[in-house]
């Protein structure tokens, strides 16, 4: 049997978060050398990733960071997933998310490829995540990254379950005049999940499909042919009011719209991002 003590077992467990049996096996394989045992666990963790690839990672958390930038402020939003909510609320998973967010911010990237290539303690984010997946025993995925730059950027994080980390995250970028209502807008976005900032942002194929559905629905309902154009336009307006941020009824006062609330400030919202874990 390798030469190691109960204190060595405890130290290795604290350093890696691995289970008792795995720690003992690693120490046996490393002949009691703690550093080698850490490497053994890392290697086994990385090998275990392939066994987790087919699993679904639909739990997890969202996290945000806002810093001063060239255009005023820069906001970063990430979604990182686990398989279970048990791991999602684990301190090690939360610390992992914090480290990944910092790496993404430091690397000044806004896409998954760049985020996974960013570095944490001499490793890429991908390697760092895979290593921690081995320790946590679940598939861990950095799913999405968003970046918003504007004179003013605000964030809003919402917990759908008080026992779990935030699962809805929003960034809103505005000019200075609209800055006073930006947080209210962020809370609205969290609740109403708009998809577009303007009608012009809605892809042409989406508009075409919605128009086709509106026409077919109207015909199937037996609407008069002469009335179809007006009915179709009405249904298209309904689609835009549901999905385009300024046209939505404002959460805090449904008698007005988000657009009118912003317009009253004399300013404008220039960008937003919204993630909901698993959605």
C-alpha positions as CSV (number, residue, x, y, z in Angstrom):
1,X,0.0,0.0,0.0
2,X,1.2,3.5,-0.8
3,X,2.5,5.6,2.0
4,X,0.0,8.4,2.8
5,X,-2.0,9.6,5.8
6,X,-5.6,10.5,6.6
7,X,-4.4,14.1,6.4
8,X,-3.2,13.5,2.9
9,X,-6.6,12.2,1.9
10,X,-8.3,15.2,3.3
11,X,-5.9,17.6,1.7
12,X,-6.4,16.0,-1.7
13,X,-10.2,16.0,-1.3
14,X,-10.1,19.7,-0.5
15,X,-7.8,20.5,-3.5
16,X,-9.8,18.5,-6.0
17,X,-13.4,18.1,-4.6
18,X,-13.1,14.4,-5.6
19,X,-14.8,11.6,-3.7
20,X,-13.1,9.6,-1.0
21,X,-12.8,6.4,-3.1
22,X,-11.4,8.3,-6.0
23,X,-8.9,10.1,-3.8
24,X,-7.6,6.9,-2.3
25,X,-7.2,5.2,-5.7
26,X,-5.3,8.2,-7.0
27,X,-3.0,8.2,-4.0
28,X,-2.3,4.5,-4.4
29,X,-1.6,5.0,-8.1
30,X,0.7,8.0,-7.3
31,X,2.5,6.2,-4.5
32,X,1.4,8.8,-2.0
33,X,2.6,11.8,-4.0
34,X,0.0,14.5,-3.6
35,X,0.9,16.4,-6.8
36,X,1.0,13.3,-8.9
37,X,-2.4,12.2,-7.4
38,X,-3.9,15.6,-8.4
39,X,-2.7,14.8,-12.0
40,X,-4.2,11.4,-11.8
41,X,-7.6,12.8,-10.9
42,X,-7.3,15.5,-13.6
43,X,-6.5,12.9,-16.2
44,X,-9.3,10.6,-15.1
45,X,-11.6,13.6,-15.1
46,X,-10.7,14.6,-18.6
47,X,-11.2,11.0,-19.8
48,X,-14.6,10.9,-18.2
49,X,-15.8,13.9,-20.3
50,X,-16.4,11.6,-23.3
51,X,-18.7,9.5,-21.2
52,X,-20.7,12.6,-20.3
53,X,-21.0,14.0,-23.9
54,X,-24.3,12.4,-24.6
55,X,-26.0,13.7,-21.4
56,X,-28.2,16.7,-21.4
57,X,-27.0,19.8,-19.5
58,X,-30.1,21.9,-19.1
59,X,-29.6,23.3,-15.5
60,X,-27.0,25.8,-14.5
61,X,-26.8,29.6,-14.1
62,X,-26.3,32.9,-15.8
63,X,-23.7,35.5,-14.7
64,X,-23.0,39.1,-15.7
65,X,-20.1,41.6,-15.5
66,X,-20.1,45.3,-16.3
67,X,-17.0,47.4,-16.8
68,X,-16.0,50.8,-18.1
69,X,-15.2,50.6,-21.8
70,X,-14.3,52.7,-24.8
71,X,-17.9,53.5,-25.7
72,X,-18.9,54.0,-22.0
73,X,-19.6,50.6,-20.5
74,X,-19.2,47.0,-21.6
75,X,-21.5,44.2,-20.3
76,X,-20.8,40.5,-20.5
77,X,-23.4,37.8,-20.0
78,X,-22.7,34.0,-19.9
79,X,-24.8,30.9,-19.5
80,X,-23.1,27.9,-18.1
81,X,-24.9,24.6,-17.8
82,X,-24.9,21.5,-15.6
83,X,-27.0,18.3,-15.7
84,X,-28.7,18.8,-12.4
85,X,-29.8,21.7,-10.1
86,X,-27.9,19.9,-7.3
87,X,-24.6,20.8,-9.1
88,X,-25.9,24.2,-10.2
89,X,-26.1,25.4,-6.6
90,X,-22.8,23.7,-5.6
91,X,-20.2,26.2,-4.5
92,X,-17.6,24.7,-6.8
93,X,-19.8,25.1,-9.8
94,X,-20.6,28.7,-8.9
95,X,-16.9,29.4,-8.4
96,X,-16.2,27.8,-11.8
97,X,-18.8,30.1,-13.4
98,X,-17.1,33.1,-11.8
99,X,-13.7,32.1,-13.1
100,X,-15.0,31.5,-16.6
101,X,-16.8,34.9,-16.6
102,X,-13.6,36.6,-15.6
103,X,-11.6,34.8,-18.3
104,X,-14.2,35.8,-20.9
105,X,-14.1,39.4,-19.8
106,X,-10.3,39.6,-19.6
107,X,-10.1,38.1,-23.1
108,X,-12.5,40.7,-24.5
109,X,-14.5,38.2,-26.5
110,X,-18.1,37.9,-27.4
111,X,-18.5,34.4,-28.9
112,X,-18.3,30.8,-27.7
113,X,-15.2,30.0,-29.8
114,X,-13.2,32.9,-28.3
115,X,-14.6,32.2,-24.8
116,X,-13.5,28.6,-24.9
117,X,-10.0,29.6,-26.1
118,X,-9.6,32.2,-23.3
119,X,-7.3,31.2,-20.4
120,X,-7.8,30.4,-16.7
121,X,-4.7,29.6,-14.6
122,X,-2.7,28.5,-17.7
123,X,-5.4,26.4,-19.2
124,X,-8.0,27.2,-21.8
125,X,-11.6,27.7,-20.6
126,X,-12.5,24.5,-22.3
127,X,-9.8,22.6,-20.5
128,X,-10.7,24.3,-17.2
129,X,-14.4,23.3,-17.7
130,X,-13.6,19.7,-18.6
131,X,-11.3,19.4,-15.6
132,X,-14.0,20.6,-13.3
133,X,-16.6,18.4,-15.0
134,X,-14.5,15.5,-13.9
135,X,-14.5,16.7,-10.3
136,X,-18.2,17.5,-10.3
137,X,-19.1,14.3,-12.1
138,X,-21.4,16.0,-14.6
139,X,-21.4,17.3,-18.1
140,X,-20.6,21.1,-17.8
141,X,-21.1,23.3,-20.9
142,X,-20.5,27.0,-21.6
143,X,-23.5,27.5,-23.7
144,X,-23.7,31.1,-24.7
145,X,-21.9,34.4,-24.4
146,X,-23.2,37.9,-25.1
147,X,-21.7,41.3,-25.0
148,X,-23.3,44.7,-24.9
149,X,-21.5,48.1,-25.3
150,X,-23.2,51.4,-24.8
151,X,-22.8,54.7,-22.9
152,X,-24.8,53.0,-20.1
153,X,-25.1,49.3,-19.5
154,X,-27.2,47.7,-16.7
155,X,-27.8,44.1,-15.8
156,X,-30.6,42.2,-14.1
157,X,-30.4,38.7,-12.7
158,X,-33.6,36.8,-11.7
159,X,-33.9,33.6,-9.6
160,X,-36.7,31.4,-10.8
161,X,-36.0,29.3,-7.6
162,X,-34.8,30.9,-4.4
163,X,-32.6,28.0,-3.7
164,X,-30.7,28.1,-7.0
165,X,-28.4,30.7,-8.6
166,X,-29.9,33.2,-11.1
167,X,-31.4,31.5,-14.2
168,X,-32.5,34.5,-16.1
169,X,-29.9,37.2,-17.0
170,X,-30.4,40.5,-19.0
171,X,-28.1,43.2,-20.2
172,X,-29.5,46.5,-21.5
173,X,-27.4,49.1,-23.3
174,X,-28.7,52.7,-23.6
175,X,-27.6,56.3,-24.0
176,X,-27.3,58.4,-20.9
177,X,-30.8,59.9,-21.1
178,X,-32.5,56.5,-21.1
179,X,-30.2,55.3,-18.3
180,X,-32.7,56.1,-15.6
181,X,-35.2,53.6,-17.0
182,X,-32.7,51.0,-18.2
183,X,-33.0,48.8,-15.1
184,X,-36.8,48.8,-15.4
185,X,-36.4,47.9,-19.0
186,X,-34.1,45.0,-18.0
187,X,-36.6,43.7,-15.6
188,X,-39.3,43.9,-18.3
189,X,-37.1,42.0,-20.7
190,X,-36.5,39.3,-18.1
191,X,-40.3,38.8,-17.7
192,X,-41.5,39.3,-21.3
193,X,-38.6,37.8,-23.3
194,X,-38.6,40.0,-26.4
195,X,-36.6,38.7,-29.3
196,X,-35.8,41.9,-31.3
197,X,-35.0,45.5,-30.7
198,X,-36.7,46.8,-33.8
199,X,-38.9,45.4,-36.6
200,X,-36.0,45.8,-39.0
201,X,-34.1,43.2,-36.9
202,X,-36.7,40.5,-37.5
203,X,-35.3,38.2,-40.3
204,X,-37.2,38.3,-43.6
205,X,-37.9,34.6,-43.6
206,X,-39.5,34.9,-40.1
207,X,-41.7,37.7,-41.3
208,X,-42.6,35.8,-44.4
209,X,-43.5,32.7,-42.4
210,X,-45.6,34.6,-39.9
211,X,-47.5,36.3,-42.8
212,X,-48.1,32.9,-44.4
213,X,-49.4,31.5,-41.2
214,X,-51.6,34.6,-40.6
215,X,-53.1,34.2,-44.1
216,X,-53.7,30.5,-43.9
217,X,-55.3,30.8,-40.5
218,X,-57.6,33.6,-41.7
219,X,-58.6,31.6,-44.7
220,X,-59.3,28.5,-42.6
221,X,-61.4,30.6,-40.4
222,X,-63.5,31.5,-43.4
223,X,-62.7,35.2,-43.3
224,X,-64.0,37.2,-46.3
225,X,-61.5,37.5,-49.1
226,X,-61.9,41.3,-49.2
227,X,-61.1,41.6,-45.5
228,X,-58.0,39.3,-45.6
229,X,-55.3,42.0,-46.2
230,X,-56.5,44.0,-43.1
231,X,-56.8,40.9,-41.0
232,X,-53.4,39.7,-41.9
233,X,-51.8,43.1,-41.1
234,X,-53.6,43.0,-37.8
235,X,-52.1,39.6,-37.0
236,X,-48.7,40.7,-38.1
237,X,-48.9,43.7,-35.8
238,X,-49.8,41.3,-33.0
239,X,-46.7,39.3,-33.8
240,X,-44.5,42.4,-33.6
241,X,-46.1,43.6,-30.4
242,X,-45.3,40.3,-28.8
243,X,-41.7,40.0,-30.0
244,X,-40.3,43.5,-30.6
245,X,-39.1,45.2,-27.4
246,X,-40.4,48.8,-27.9
247,X,-43.8,47.6,-29.0
248,X,-44.5,45.4,-26.0
249,X,-46.8,46.6,-23.3
250,X,-44.6,47.8,-20.4
251,X,-44.5,45.4,-17.5
252,X,-44.8,48.1,-14.8
253,X,-47.7,49.9,-16.7
254,X,-49.4,47.8,-19.4
255,X,-51.3,50.9,-20.5
256,X,-48.2,52.2,-22.2
257,X,-45.4,50.5,-24.2
258,X,-41.7,50.1,-23.6
259,X,-41.0,52.4,-26.6
260,X,-43.1,55.2,-25.1
261,X,-41.4,54.8,-21.7
262,X,-38.0,55.2,-23.3
263,X,-39.2,58.0,-25.6
264,X,-40.3,60.0,-22.6
265,X,-36.7,60.2,-21.4
266,X,-35.5,61.7,-24.8
267,X,-33.1,58.8,-25.1
268,X,-32.9,55.4,-26.6
269,X,-32.1,51.7,-25.9
270,X,-29.4,50.6,-28.3
271,X,-29.0,46.9,-27.5
272,X,-30.1,44.1,-25.1
273,X,-29.3,40.5,-24.4
274,X,-31.3,37.9,-22.5
275,X,-30.5,34.4,-21.5
276,X,-32.7,31.9,-19.6
277,X,-31.0,28.7,-18.5
278,X,-31.9,25.8,-20.8
279,X,-34.2,27.9,-23.0
